[in-house]
């Protein structure tokens, strides 16, 4: 059903099939985006660990139940956001592949 809808939109010229990202973004920009995303993939886990550790350490030293539950809540949110950063390119590739469009995130995240 999705392919039929997208096929109708292709007739209207809304979507076009793109075989490679480098023809759209350029080879240099694609490489820069890959490098930036790799740096983000390294920095995010480090930041999540550091920030969670600092929050929990503050809560433990404060010896308050409310501070501990707030620190744990913030830590869980940070871990979820960190995981989302890793999985967004995979999800984009999967969705666009199922729809038969383009090459997704141009394998920038992979």
N, C-alpha and C positions, 0 to 999 in steps of 0.2 A: 504494500500500500504506500509506504514512504517513497519507494522508488517511482511509483506511478505519479505521485504528487510532484516529486522533484523532476521527473521527466517532463511534466507539463510546464514547470517553471523554466526548464532548460529551453523549451520551445520559445518561451517569451524572451529568452536571452538573459535571464537573471543569473543563472549559474552557468559556468563553463568548466569543462574538464581541464585541469592543470596537471601535466604529467610530472613536472619537477618544480621545486620551489626556487631553485636558483635562477630560473628564467623570470620569475616574478620578483623575488627579493634581491637577486644578485648573489654571486658566490661569496663576496666579502661580507655582506650583511648577514648571510646565513651562518657563516663561520663565526662571526662576532656574537650572534645570538646563541650559538651552541656553547661558546666559551663562557658567556655570561651565565647561562643556565647551569653549566657545570660548577661554576663558582658558587652559585646560589645553592646547589645541591650539597656542597661541602659546608657552606656557612650556616645553613638552616639547622642541621642537627647540632652543631656546636653551640649556636645561640640558644636552641631549645634546652639543651642540657645545662648550660650556664645559668640561664634565667630561672629555670625550674629549681636548680640547686640553691640559688640565692634566695628565692621566695620561700622555699621549705626551710632553709637555714634561719631566715628571719622569723618564721613562724615558730620554729622550735625554740629559739632563744627568747621569744616573747612569752612562751608558755601559755598561750591562749588558744582555746578550742576553736573560736571563730577565725582566728588568724590561720590556723592549720587547715581548716576546711576551705577557706578562701584560697590559700596557696595551692591546695590540691586541685581545686576547681580551675584555677588559672593554668596549672600545669597540664591538665587534661585538654583544655582548649588549645594550648600551644602545641601539644603533640598532634592533635587533629589537624590544625592548620599546617604543621610541618609535613604531615602525611599527604595532605591535599596538594601541597606544592609539588610533591613527587609524582602524584597520580594525574594531575591535570593534563599533561601532554599525552599520556597513555589514553585517557578518556577522549580527548579531542581526536586522536588518531582513530580510535575504535568507532566513534560516532560518525565521523566523516567517511570512514571505510564502509560502514554499513549503509550509509546513504549513497555511496558511489561517487562521492565528490572528492576532488583534489587529493592531496597526499597528506592531509591532516596538518599536524604541527611541523611538518617537514623534518621529522626525526630530530628536532632540536633537543628534545628531552631524552633522547635515547642514544 
